[in-house]
Amino acid sequence: MKRQRSKVFDETCDHYMEQIRSMDFIAKCGPLGAEQDGEGLLIKLYDDVYRVDAQRISALDGREVVPAVKVMICMYVLTCPAPLPQLDENLATFREFQNSAPLVSYFTNNTNKTLESHFSGNIHGLKKRSMNIGGELLESKTHDVSLRFYAFPRIPVLLNFNDRDELFPASCSILYHKSAALFLDMECLAMTATLLSGKLLGQPQQEL
């Protein structure tokens, strides 16, 4: 199943790369929050930096880029509006986005529930892992831990976590700015959360 899914991502990425080659993607540098590098763009995805040019997507550290990550990056480049409109910074859960319904179960099982199970009783571990991948600790009066990450430069991700106590189990919520829908479709947006969950748990990207 994973091999078949990877093949689908490969084919999708090839199709997206054809579209990127046919456009002036360098002109989107500013709206993307990217950095120009010769005839390519440098784009951050959490704590990793990728180079996008007309031929390929490559990781600056030399690691192989898994197909799912390539698809996410392609979608970000292709969908990003230019010029950039006023962005809606109101927060929303994944299920609140239009067209998210078919993916809500996937999202919840691979992010919220996974993080609740793994970090229940281990707030220190959650904070440590978050700092290691570029997370920013926020002040919160309603959560034991509140963190901000950047999936892509224009897509902040807020993670709120309450640890278990005598009455309740651990609970986790992941929120996006409503403007995230301007940059990614729902499948790719869900994968940003799955990727974050994997990074926090130390899992390889092949698990996307």
PyMOL commands that place a pseudoatom at each C-alpha (Angstrom):
pseudoatom trace, name=CA, resn=MET, resi=1, chain=A, elem=C, hetatm=0, pos=[0.000, 0.000, 0.000]
pseudoatom trace, name=CA, resn=LYS, resi=2, chain=A, elem=C, hetatm=0, pos=[2.813, 2.431, 0.892]
pseudoatom trace, name=CA, resn=ARG, resi=3, chain=A, elem=C, hetatm=0, pos=[4.631, 1.601, -2.363]
pseudoatom trace, name=CA, resn=GLN, resi=4, chain=A, elem=C, hetatm=0, pos=[1.452, 2.242, -4.354]
pseudoatom trace, name=CA, resn=ARG, resi=5, chain=A, elem=C, hetatm=0, pos=[0.862, 5.521, -2.490]
pseudoatom trace, name=CA, resn=SER, resi=6, chain=A, elem=C, hetatm=0, pos=[4.464, 6.569, -3.190]
pseudoatom trace, name=CA, resn=LYS, resi=7, chain=A, elem=C, hetatm=0, pos=[3.979, 5.799, -6.902]
pseudoatom trace, name=CA, resn=VAL, resi=8, chain=A, elem=C, hetatm=0, pos=[0.884, 8.025, -6.970]
pseudoatom trace, name=CA, resn=PHE, resi=9, chain=A, elem=C, hetatm=0, pos=[2.847, 10.843, -5.332]
pseudoatom trace, name=CA, resn=ASP, resi=10, chain=A, elem=C, hetatm=0, pos=[5.663, 10.392, -7.875]
pseudoatom trace, name=CA, resn=GLU, resi=11, chain=A, elem=C, hetatm=0, pos=[3.242, 10.705, -10.779]
pseudoatom trace, name=CA, resn=THR, resi=12, chain=A, elem=C, hetatm=0, pos=[1.524, 13.691, -9.199]
pseudoatom trace, name=CA, resn=CYS, resi=13, chain=A, elem=C, hetatm=0, pos=[4.852, 15.414, -8.606]
pseudoatom trace, name=CA, resn=ASP, resi=14, chain=A, elem=C, hetatm=0, pos=[5.904, 14.877, -12.232]
pseudoatom trace, name=CA, resn=HIS, resi=15, chain=A, elem=C, hetatm=0, pos=[2.674, 16.527, -13.348]
pseudoatom trace, name=CA, resn=TYR, resi=16, chain=A, elem=C, hetatm=0, pos=[3.183, 19.442, -10.944]
pseudoatom trace, name=CA, resn=MET, resi=17, chain=A, elem=C, hetatm=0, pos=[6.803, 19.925, -12.029]
pseudoatom trace, name=CA, resn=GLU, resi=18, chain=A, elem=C, hetatm=0, pos=[5.640, 20.289, -15.628]
pseudoatom trace, name=CA, resn=GLN, resi=19, chain=A, elem=C, hetatm=0, pos=[3.378, 23.120, -14.492]
pseudoatom trace, name=CA, resn=ILE, resi=20, chain=A, elem=C, hetatm=0, pos=[6.191, 24.765, -12.527]
pseudoatom trace, name=CA, resn=ARG, resi=21, chain=A, elem=C, hetatm=0, pos=[8.481, 24.640, -15.573]
pseudoatom trace, name=CA, resn=SER, resi=22, chain=A, elem=C, hetatm=0, pos=[5.853, 26.447, -17.634]
pseudoatom trace, name=CA, resn=MET, resi=23, chain=A, elem=C, hetatm=0, pos=[5.507, 29.384, -15.239]
pseudoatom trace, name=CA, resn=ASP, resi=24, chain=A, elem=C, hetatm=0, pos=[7.681, 32.168, -13.837]
pseudoatom trace, name=CA, resn=PHE, resi=25, chain=A, elem=C, hetatm=0, pos=[7.907, 30.550, -10.412]
pseudoatom trace, name=CA, resn=ILE, resi=26, chain=A, elem=C, hetatm=0, pos=[10.817, 32.810, -9.417]
pseudoatom trace, name=CA, resn=ALA, resi=27, chain=A, elem=C, hetatm=0, pos=[8.372, 35.738, -9.473]
pseudoatom trace, name=CA, resn=LYS, resi=28, chain=A, elem=C, hetatm=0, pos=[6.549, 34.070, -6.565]
pseudoatom trace, name=CA, resn=CYS, resi=29, chain=A, elem=C, hetatm=0, pos=[9.598, 34.328, -4.311]
pseudoatom trace, name=CA, resn=GLY, resi=30, chain=A, elem=C, hetatm=0, pos=[8.150, 37.154, -2.197]
pseudoatom trace, name=CA, resn=PRO, resi=31, chain=A, elem=C, hetatm=0, pos=[4.617, 35.793, -1.807]
pseudoatom trace, name=CA, resn=LEU, resi=32, chain=A, elem=C, hetatm=0, pos=[6.026, 32.366, -0.925]
pseudoatom trace, name=CA, resn=GLY, resi=33, chain=A, elem=C, hetatm=0, pos=[8.311, 33.794, 1.736]
pseudoatom trace, name=CA, resn=ALA, resi=34, chain=A, elem=C, hetatm=0, pos=[11.135, 32.013, -0.100]
pseudoatom trace, name=CA, resn=GLU, resi=35, chain=A, elem=C, hetatm=0, pos=[14.703, 32.998, -0.928]
pseudoatom trace, name=CA, resn=GLN, resi=36, chain=A, elem=C, hetatm=0, pos=[15.995, 33.153, -4.486]
pseudoatom trace, name=CA, resn=ASP, resi=37, chain=A, elem=C, hetatm=0, pos=[19.013, 30.988, -5.225]
pseudoatom trace, name=CA, resn=GLY, resi=38, chain=A, elem=C, hetatm=0, pos=[20.159, 31.559, -8.790]
pseudoatom trace, name=CA, resn=GLU, resi=39, chain=A, elem=C, hetatm=0, pos=[17.492, 30.044, -11.022]
pseudoatom trace, name=CA, resn=GLY, resi=40, chain=A, elem=C, hetatm=0, pos=[15.830, 28.328, -8.083]
pseudoatom trace, name=CA, resn=LEU, resi=41, chain=A, elem=C, hetatm=0, pos=[14.035, 29.031, -4.831]
pseudoatom trace, name=CA, resn=LEU, resi=42, chain=A, elem=C, hetatm=0, pos=[14.925, 27.998, -1.295]
pseudoatom trace, name=CA, resn=ILE, resi=43, chain=A, elem=C, hetatm=0, pos=[11.812, 27.092, 0.663]
pseudoatom trace, name=CA, resn=LYS, resi=44, chain=A, elem=C, hetatm=0, pos=[11.609, 26.044, 4.320]
pseudoatom trace, name=CA, resn=LEU, resi=45, chain=A, elem=C, hetatm=0, pos=[9.358, 23.204, 5.426]
pseudoatom trace, name=CA, resn=TYR, resi=46, chain=A, elem=C, hetatm=0, pos=[9.543, 23.194, 9.226]
pseudoatom trace, name=CA, resn=ASP, resi=47, chain=A, elem=C, hetatm=0, pos=[13.266, 22.849, 10.033]
pseudoatom trace, name=CA, resn=ASP, resi=48, chain=A, elem=C, hetatm=0, pos=[14.316, 21.628, 6.584]
pseudoatom trace, name=CA, resn=VAL, resi=49, chain=A, elem=C, hetatm=0, pos=[15.260, 23.729, 3.552]
pseudoatom trace, name=CA, resn=TYR, resi=50, chain=A, elem=C, hetatm=0, pos=[14.551, 22.589, 0.003]
pseudoatom trace, name=CA, resn=ARG, resi=51, chain=A, elem=C, hetatm=0, pos=[15.683, 23.971, -3.348]
pseudoatom trace, name=CA, resn=VAL, resi=52, chain=A, elem=C, hetatm=0, pos=[13.148, 24.151, -6.145]
pseudoatom trace, name=CA, resn=ASP, resi=53, chain=A, elem=C, hetatm=0, pos=[14.234, 24.757, -9.733]
pseudoatom trace, name=CA, resn=ALA, resi=54, chain=A, elem=C, hetatm=0, pos=[12.796, 23.882, -13.118]
pseudoatom trace, name=CA, resn=GLN, resi=55, chain=A, elem=C, hetatm=0, pos=[14.277, 20.381, -13.019]
pseudoatom trace, name=CA, resn=ARG, resi=56, chain=A, elem=C, hetatm=0, pos=[13.972, 19.053, -9.495]
pseudoatom trace, name=CA, resn=ILE, resi=57, chain=A, elem=C, hetatm=0, pos=[13.320, 19.495, -5.802]
pseudoatom trace, name=CA, resn=SER, resi=58, chain=A, elem=C, hetatm=0, pos=[16.331, 18.754, -3.634]
pseudoatom trace, name=CA, resn=ALA, resi=59, chain=A, elem=C, hetatm=0, pos=[17.141, 18.946, 0.067]
pseudoatom trace, name=CA, resn=LEU, resi=60, chain=A, elem=C, hetatm=0, pos=[20.017, 21.249, 1.033]
pseudoatom trace, name=CA, resn=ASP, resi=61, chain=A, elem=C, hetatm=0, pos=[21.403, 18.633, 3.403]
pseudoatom trace, name=CA, resn=GLY, resi=62, chain=A, elem=C, hetatm=0, pos=[21.631, 16.101, 0.583]
pseudoatom trace, name=CA, resn=ARG, resi=63, chain=A, elem=C, hetatm=0, pos=[18.951, 13.727, 1.873]
pseudoatom trace, name=CA, resn=GLU, resi=64, chain=A, elem=C, hetatm=0, pos=[16.523, 12.095, -0.532]
pseudoatom trace, name=CA, resn=VAL, resi=65, chain=A, elem=C, hetatm=0, pos=[13.255, 14.003, -0.748]
pseudoatom trace, name=CA, resn=VAL, resi=66, chain=A, elem=C, hetatm=0, pos=[10.326, 11.624, -0.333]
pseudoatom trace, name=CA, resn=PRO, resi=67, chain=A, elem=C, hetatm=0, pos=[7.542, 11.928, -2.933]
pseudoatom trace, name=CA, resn=ALA, resi=68, chain=A, elem=C, hetatm=0, pos=[4.921, 13.175, -0.457]
pseudoatom trace, name=CA, resn=VAL, resi=69, chain=A, elem=C, hetatm=0, pos=[7.151, 16.102, 0.539]
pseudoatom trace, name=CA, resn=LYS, resi=70, chain=A, elem=C, hetatm=0, pos=[7.783, 16.940, -3.123]
pseudoatom trace, name=CA, resn=VAL, resi=71, chain=A, elem=C, hetatm=0, pos=[4.028, 17.075, -3.719]
pseudoatom trace, name=CA, resn=MET, resi=72, chain=A, elem=C, hetatm=0, pos=[3.542, 19.389, -0.730]
pseudoatom trace, name=CA, resn=ILE, resi=73, chain=A, elem=C, hetatm=0, pos=[6.256, 21.757, -1.970]
pseudoatom trace, name=CA, resn=CYS, resi=74, chain=A, elem=C, hetatm=0, pos=[4.914, 21.741, -5.536]
pseudoatom trace, name=CA, resn=MET, resi=75, chain=A, elem=C, hetatm=0, pos=[1.415, 22.521, -4.308]
pseudoatom trace, name=CA, resn=TYR, resi=76, chain=A, elem=C, hetatm=0, pos=[2.723, 25.384, -2.180]
pseudoatom trace, name=CA, resn=VAL, resi=77, chain=A, elem=C, hetatm=0, pos=[4.523, 26.915, -5.182]
pseudoatom trace, name=CA, resn=LEU, resi=78, chain=A, elem=C, hetatm=0, pos=[1.665, 26.410, -7.620]
pseudoatom trace, name=CA, resn=THR, resi=79, chain=A, elem=C, hetatm=0, pos=[-1.205, 27.485, -5.365]
pseudoatom trace, name=CA, resn=CYS, resi=80, chain=A, elem=C, hetatm=0, pos=[0.369, 30.490, -3.638]
pseudoatom trace, name=CA, resn=PRO, resi=81, chain=A, elem=C, hetatm=0, pos=[-1.464, 33.620, -4.856]
pseudoatom trace, name=CA, resn=ALA, resi=82, chain=A, elem=C, hetatm=0, pos=[0.584, 36.435, -6.337]
pseudoatom trace, name=CA, resn=PRO, resi=83, chain=A, elem=C, hetatm=0, pos=[0.326, 39.195, -5.415]
pseudoatom trace, name=CA, resn=LEU, resi=84, chain=A, elem=C, hetatm=0, pos=[-0.317, 38.112, -1.860]
pseudoatom trace, name=CA, resn=PRO, resi=85, chain=A, elem=C, hetatm=0, pos=[-3.742, 39.175, -0.552]
pseudoatom trace, name=CA, resn=GLN, resi=86, chain=A, elem=C, hetatm=0, pos=[-4.540, 40.204, 3.004]
pseudoatom trace, name=CA, resn=LEU, resi=87, chain=A, elem=C, hetatm=0, pos=[-4.166, 36.972, 4.967]
pseudoatom trace, name=CA, resn=ASP, resi=88, chain=A, elem=C, hetatm=0, pos=[-6.838, 35.784, 7.391]
pseudoatom trace, name=CA, resn=GLU, resi=89, chain=A, elem=C, hetatm=0, pos=[-5.076, 35.086, 10.692]
pseudoatom trace, name=CA, resn=ASN, resi=90, chain=A, elem=C, hetatm=0, pos=[-8.165, 33.776, 12.479]
pseudoatom trace, name=CA, resn=LEU, resi=91, chain=A, elem=C, hetatm=0, pos=[-7.501, 30.278, 13.774]
pseudoatom trace, name=CA, resn=ALA, resi=92, chain=A, elem=C, hetatm=0, pos=[-9.321, 27.163, 12.608]
pseudoatom trace, name=CA, resn=THR, resi=93, chain=A, elem=C, hetatm=0, pos=[-9.123, 23.444, 13.270]
pseudoatom trace, name=CA, resn=PHE, resi=94, chain=A, elem=C, hetatm=0, pos=[-8.632, 21.203, 10.261]
pseudoatom trace, name=CA, resn=ARG, resi=95, chain=A, elem=C, hetatm=0, pos=[-12.271, 20.066, 10.272]
pseudoatom trace, name=CA, resn=GLU, resi=96, chain=A, elem=C, hetatm=0, pos=[-13.411, 23.685, 9.890]
pseudoatom trace, name=CA, resn=PHE, resi=97, chain=A, elem=C, hetatm=0, pos=[-11.849, 24.032, 6.438]
pseudoatom trace, name=CA, resn=GLN, resi=98, chain=A, elem=C, hetatm=0, pos=[-14.053, 23.518, 3.408]
pseudoatom trace, name=CA, resn=ASN, resi=99, chain=A, elem=C, hetatm=0, pos=[-13.611, 20.099, 1.741]
pseudoatom trace, name=CA, resn=SER, resi=100, chain=A, elem=C, hetatm=0, pos=[-11.741, 18.681, 4.752]
pseudoatom trace, name=CA, resn=ALA, resi=101, chain=A, elem=C, hetatm=0, pos=[-14.450, 16.181, 5.783]
pseudoatom trace, name=CA, resn=PRO, resi=102, chain=A, elem=C, hetatm=0, pos=[-13.052, 13.089, 3.960]
pseudoatom trace, name=CA, resn=LEU, resi=103, chain=A, elem=C, hetatm=0, pos=[-9.676, 13.582, 5.669]
pseudoatom trace, name=CA, resn=VAL, resi=104, chain=A, elem=C, hetatm=0, pos=[-10.719, 14.468, 9.229]
pseudoatom trace, name=CA, resn=SER, resi=105, chain=A, elem=C, hetatm=0, pos=[-10.355, 10.893, 10.512]
pseudoatom trace, name=CA, resn=TYR, resi=106, chain=A, elem=C, hetatm=0, pos=[-6.906, 10.548, 8.898]
pseudoatom trace, name=CA, resn=PHE, resi=107, chain=A, elem=C, hetatm=0, pos=[-5.880, 13.900, 10.361]
pseudoatom trace, name=CA, resn=THR, resi=108, chain=A, elem=C, hetatm=0, pos=[-7.084, 13.117, 13.884]
pseudoatom trace, name=CA, resn=ASN, resi=109, chain=A, elem=C, hetatm=0, pos=[-5.609, 9.620, 14.051]
pseudoatom trace, name=CA, resn=ASN, resi=110, chain=A, elem=C, hetatm=0, pos=[-2.199, 10.637, 12.687]
pseudoatom trace, name=CA, resn=THR, resi=111, chain=A, elem=C, hetatm=0, pos=[-1.789, 13.860, 14.655]
pseudoatom trace, name=CA, resn=ASN, resi=112, chain=A, elem=C, hetatm=0, pos=[-3.917, 14.665, 17.696]
pseudoatom trace, name=CA, resn=LYS, resi=113, chain=A, elem=C, hetatm=0, pos=[-4.398, 11.122, 18.962]
pseudoatom trace, name=CA, resn=THR, resi=114, chain=A, elem=C, hetatm=0, pos=[-0.822, 10.094, 18.185]
pseudoatom trace, name=CA, resn=LEU, resi=115, chain=A, elem=C, hetatm=0, pos=[0.640, 13.072, 20.045]
pseudoatom trace, name=CA, resn=GLU, resi=116, chain=A, elem=C, hetatm=0, pos=[-1.746, 12.623, 22.982]
pseudoatom trace, name=CA, resn=SER, resi=117, chain=A, elem=C, hetatm=0, pos=[-0.692, 8.995, 23.365]
pseudoatom trace, name=CA, resn=HIS, resi=118, chain=A, elem=C, hetatm=0, pos=[3.039, 9.614, 22.934]
pseudoatom trace, name=CA, resn=PHE, resi=119, chain=A, elem=C, hetatm=0, pos=[3.472, 12.699, 25.115]
pseudoatom trace, name=CA, resn=SER, resi=120, chain=A, elem=C, hetatm=0, pos=[0.936, 11.985, 27.860]
pseudoatom trace, name=CA, resn=GLY, resi=121, chain=A, elem=C, hetatm=0, pos=[2.861, 12.471, 31.089]
pseudoatom trace, name=CA, resn=ASN, resi=122, chain=A, elem=C, hetatm=0, pos=[5.877, 13.780, 29.158]
pseudoatom trace, name=CA, resn=ILE, resi=123, chain=A, elem=C, hetatm=0, pos=[5.451, 17.538, 28.758]
pseudoatom trace, name=CA, resn=HIS, resi=124, chain=A, elem=C, hetatm=0, pos=[9.214, 18.011, 29.038]
pseudoatom trace, name=CA, resn=GLY, resi=125, chain=A, elem=C, hetatm=0, pos=[9.766, 15.653, 26.107]
pseudoatom trace, name=CA, resn=LEU, resi=126, chain=A, elem=C, hetatm=0, pos=[7.248, 17.517, 23.967]
pseudoatom trace, name=CA, resn=LYS, resi=127, chain=A, elem=C, hetatm=0, pos=[8.916, 20.853, 24.688]
pseudoatom trace, name=CA, resn=LYS, resi=128, chain=A, elem=C, hetatm=0, pos=[12.381, 19.462, 24.004]
pseudoatom trace, name=CA, resn=ARG, resi=129, chain=A, elem=C, hetatm=0, pos=[11.415, 17.871, 20.694]
pseudoatom trace, name=CA, resn=SER, resi=130, chain=A, elem=C, hetatm=0, pos=[9.590, 21.031, 19.656]
pseudoatom trace, name=CA, resn=MET, resi=131, chain=A, elem=C, hetatm=0, pos=[12.573, 23.269, 20.331]
pseudoatom trace, name=CA, resn=ASN, resi=132, chain=A, elem=C, hetatm=0, pos=[14.795, 20.883, 18.357]
pseudoatom trace, name=CA, resn=ILE, resi=133, chain=A, elem=C, hetatm=0, pos=[12.697, 21.380, 15.209]
pseudoatom trace, name=CA, resn=GLY, resi=134, chain=A, elem=C, hetatm=0, pos=[12.255, 25.139, 15.464]
pseudoatom trace, name=CA, resn=GLY, resi=135, chain=A, elem=C, hetatm=0, pos=[9.094, 25.357, 17.562]
pseudoatom trace, name=CA, resn=GLU, resi=136, chain=A, elem=C, hetatm=0, pos=[8.360, 28.572, 19.441]
pseudoatom trace, name=CA, resn=LEU, resi=137, chain=A, elem=C, hetatm=0, pos=[6.941, 28.330, 22.962]
pseudoatom trace, name=CA, resn=LEU, resi=138, chain=A, elem=C, hetatm=0, pos=[3.972, 30.650, 23.481]
pseudoatom trace, name=CA, resn=GLU, resi=139, chain=A, elem=C, hetatm=0, pos=[2.381, 31.923, 26.669]
pseudoatom trace, name=CA, resn=SER, resi=140, chain=A, elem=C, hetatm=0, pos=[-0.982, 30.349, 27.412]
pseudoatom trace, name=CA, resn=LYS, resi=141, chain=A, elem=C, hetatm=0, pos=[-3.443, 30.567, 30.289]
pseudoatom trace, name=CA, resn=THR, resi=142, chain=A, elem=C, hetatm=0, pos=[-5.556, 27.690, 28.993]
pseudoatom trace, name=CA, resn=HIS, resi=143, chain=A, elem=C, hetatm=0, pos=[-3.025, 25.047, 27.946]
pseudoatom trace, name=CA, resn=ASP, resi=144, chain=A, elem=C, hetatm=0, pos=[-0.057, 23.348, 29.581]
pseudoatom trace, name=CA, resn=VAL, resi=145, chain=A, elem=C, hetatm=0, pos=[1.959, 23.845, 26.403]
pseudoatom trace, name=CA, resn=SER, resi=146, chain=A, elem=C, hetatm=0, pos=[1.270, 26.109, 23.438]
pseudoatom trace, name=CA, resn=LEU, resi=147, chain=A, elem=C, hetatm=0, pos=[3.681, 26.038, 20.494]
pseudoatom trace, name=CA, resn=ARG, resi=148, chain=A, elem=C, hetatm=0, pos=[3.989, 27.677, 17.099]
pseudoatom trace, name=CA, resn=PHE, resi=149, chain=A, elem=C, hetatm=0, pos=[5.699, 26.102, 14.116]
pseudoatom trace, name=CA, resn=TYR, resi=150, chain=A, elem=C, hetatm=0, pos=[5.919, 27.090, 10.467]
pseudoatom trace, name=CA, resn=ALA, resi=151, chain=A, elem=C, hetatm=0, pos=[5.014, 24.327, 8.047]
pseudoatom trace, name=CA, resn=PHE, resi=152, chain=A, elem=C, hetatm=0, pos=[5.824, 26.713, 5.192]
pseudoatom trace, name=CA, resn=PRO, resi=153, chain=A, elem=C, hetatm=0, pos=[6.749, 30.396, 5.598]
pseudoatom trace, name=CA, resn=ARG, resi=154, chain=A, elem=C, hetatm=0, pos=[3.106, 31.466, 5.041]
pseudoatom trace, name=CA, resn=ILE, resi=155, chain=A, elem=C, hetatm=0, pos=[1.545, 28.602, 7.020]
pseudoatom trace, name=CA, resn=PRO, resi=156, chain=A, elem=C, hetatm=0, pos=[1.997, 28.862, 10.777]
pseudoatom trace, name=CA, resn=VAL, resi=157, chain=A, elem=C, hetatm=0, pos=[0.792, 25.875, 12.802]
pseudoatom trace, name=CA, resn=LEU, resi=158, chain=A, elem=C, hetatm=0, pos=[-0.326, 26.223, 16.424]
pseudoatom trace, name=CA, resn=LEU, resi=159, chain=A, elem=C, hetatm=0, pos=[-0.157, 23.169, 18.677]
pseudoatom trace, name=CA, resn=ASN, resi=160, chain=A, elem=C, hetatm=0, pos=[-1.925, 23.235, 22.039]
pseudoatom trace, name=CA, resn=PHE, resi=161, chain=A, elem=C, hetatm=0, pos=[-1.433, 20.427, 24.564]
pseudoatom trace, name=CA, resn=ASN, resi=162, chain=A, elem=C, hetatm=0, pos=[-2.917, 19.676, 27.957]
pseudoatom trace, name=CA, resn=ASP, resi=163, chain=A, elem=C, hetatm=0, pos=[-1.366, 16.818, 29.906]
pseudoatom trace, name=CA, resn=ARG, resi=164, chain=A, elem=C, hetatm=0, pos=[-3.376, 14.115, 31.619]
pseudoatom trace, name=CA, resn=ASP, resi=165, chain=A, elem=C, hetatm=0, pos=[-4.561, 14.651, 35.173]
pseudoatom trace, name=CA, resn=GLU, resi=166, chain=A, elem=C, hetatm=0, pos=[-6.742, 12.839, 37.726]
pseudoatom trace, name=CA, resn=LEU, resi=167, chain=A, elem=C, hetatm=0, pos=[-9.919, 13.531, 35.751]
pseudoatom trace, name=CA, resn=PHE, resi=168, chain=A, elem=C, hetatm=0, pos=[-9.002, 13.831, 32.077]
pseudoatom trace, name=CA, resn=PRO, resi=169, chain=A, elem=C, hetatm=0, pos=[-6.632, 12.205, 29.583]
pseudoatom trace, name=CA, resn=ALA, resi=170, chain=A, elem=C, hetatm=0, pos=[-4.107, 14.252, 27.626]
pseudoatom trace, name=CA, resn=SER, resi=171, chain=A, elem=C, hetatm=0, pos=[-5.582, 16.386, 24.846]
pseudoatom trace, name=CA, resn=CYS, resi=172, chain=A, elem=C, hetatm=0, pos=[-3.974, 17.949, 21.787]
pseudoatom trace, name=CA, resn=SER, resi=173, chain=A, elem=C, hetatm=0, pos=[-5.285, 20.381, 19.186]
pseudoatom trace, name=CA, resn=ILE, resi=174, chain=A, elem=C, hetatm=0, pos=[-3.672, 21.662, 16.002]
pseudoatom trace, name=CA, resn=LEU, resi=175, chain=A, elem=C, hetatm=0, pos=[-4.786, 24.972, 14.513]
pseudoatom trace, name=CA, resn=TYR, resi=176, chain=A, elem=C, hetatm=0, pos=[-4.049, 26.863, 11.310]
pseudoatom trace, name=CA, resn=HIS, resi=177, chain=A, elem=C, hetatm=0, pos=[-4.689, 30.373, 10.109]
pseudoatom trace, name=CA, resn=LYS, resi=178, chain=A, elem=C, hetatm=0, pos=[-7.765, 30.310, 7.869]
pseudoatom trace, name=CA, resn=SER, resi=179, chain=A, elem=C, hetatm=0, pos=[-5.574, 31.670, 5.064]
pseudoatom trace, name=CA, resn=ALA, resi=180, chain=A, elem=C, hetatm=0, pos=[-3.744, 28.304, 4.917]
pseudoatom trace, name=CA, resn=ALA, resi=181, chain=A, elem=C, hetatm=0, pos=[-6.341, 27.217, 2.362]
pseudoatom trace, name=CA, resn=LEU, resi=182, chain=A, elem=C, hetatm=0, pos=[-4.890, 29.766, -0.078]
pseudoatom trace, name=CA, resn=PHE, resi=183, chain=A, elem=C, hetatm=0, pos=[-1.633, 27.820, -0.242]
pseudoatom trace, name=CA, resn=LEU, resi=184, chain=A, elem=C, hetatm=0, pos=[-2.432, 24.104, -0.005]
pseudoatom trace, name=CA, resn=ASP, resi=185, chain=A, elem=C, hetatm=0, pos=[-5.271, 21.729, -0.803]
pseudoatom trace, name=CA, resn=MET, resi=186, chain=A, elem=C, hetatm=0, pos=[-6.738, 19.739, 2.077]
pseudoatom trace, name=CA, resn=GLU, resi=187, chain=A, elem=C, hetatm=0, pos=[-4.655, 16.614, 1.487]
pseudoatom trace, name=CA, resn=CYS, resi=188, chain=A, elem=C, hetatm=0, pos=[-1.405, 18.577, 1.596]
pseudoatom trace, name=CA, resn=LEU, resi=189, chain=A, elem=C, hetatm=0, pos=[-2.580, 20.604, 4.582]
pseudoatom trace, name=CA, resn=ALA, resi=190, chain=A, elem=C, hetatm=0, pos=[-3.315, 17.373, 6.441]
pseudoatom trace, name=CA, resn=MET, resi=191, chain=A, elem=C, hetatm=0, pos=[0.161, 16.107, 5.534]
pseudoatom trace, name=CA, resn=THR, resi=192, chain=A, elem=C, hetatm=0, pos=[1.767, 19.174, 7.122]
pseudoatom trace, name=CA, resn=ALA, resi=193, chain=A, elem=C, hetatm=0, pos=[0.314, 18.019, 10.436]
pseudoatom trace, name=CA, resn=THR, resi=194, chain=A, elem=C, hetatm=0, pos=[1.318, 14.405, 9.847]
pseudoatom trace, name=CA, resn=LEU, resi=195, chain=A, elem=C, hetatm=0, pos=[4.844, 15.571, 9.060]
pseudoatom trace, name=CA, resn=LEU, resi=196, chain=A, elem=C, hetatm=0, pos=[4.932, 17.661, 12.246]
pseudoatom trace, name=CA, resn=SER, resi=197, chain=A, elem=C, hetatm=0, pos=[3.721, 14.710, 14.292]
pseudoatom trace, name=CA, resn=GLY, resi=198, chain=A, elem=C, hetatm=0, pos=[6.407, 12.499, 12.758]
pseudoatom trace, name=CA, resn=LYS, resi=199, chain=A, elem=C, hetatm=0, pos=[9.114, 15.040, 13.489]
pseudoatom trace, name=CA, resn=LEU, resi=200, chain=A, elem=C, hetatm=0, pos=[8.006, 15.309, 17.112]
pseudoatom trace, name=CA, resn=LEU, resi=201, chain=A, elem=C, hetatm=0, pos=[8.066, 11.531, 17.438]
pseudoatom trace, name=CA, resn=GLY, resi=202, chain=A, elem=C, hetatm=0, pos=[11.339, 11.164, 15.531]
pseudoatom trace, name=CA, resn=GLN, resi=203, chain=A, elem=C, hetatm=0, pos=[9.764, 9.135, 12.717]
pseudoatom trace, name=CA, resn=PRO, resi=204, chain=A, elem=C, hetatm=0, pos=[11.029, 9.062, 9.120]
pseudoatom trace, name=CA, resn=GLN, resi=205, chain=A, elem=C, hetatm=0, pos=[9.186, 11.039, 6.455]
pseudoatom trace, name=CA, resn=GLN, resi=206, chain=A, elem=C, hetatm=0, pos=[8.306, 7.808, 4.649]
pseudoatom trace, name=CA, resn=GLU, resi=207, chain=A, elem=C, hetatm=0, pos=[5.506, 7.461, 7.210]
pseudoatom trace, name=CA, resn=LEU, resi=208, chain=A, elem=C, hetatm=0, pos=[3.532, 10.316, 5.589]
for i in range(1, 208): cmd.bond("trace and resi %d" % i, "trace and resi %d" % (i + 1))
show_as sticks, trace
zoom trace
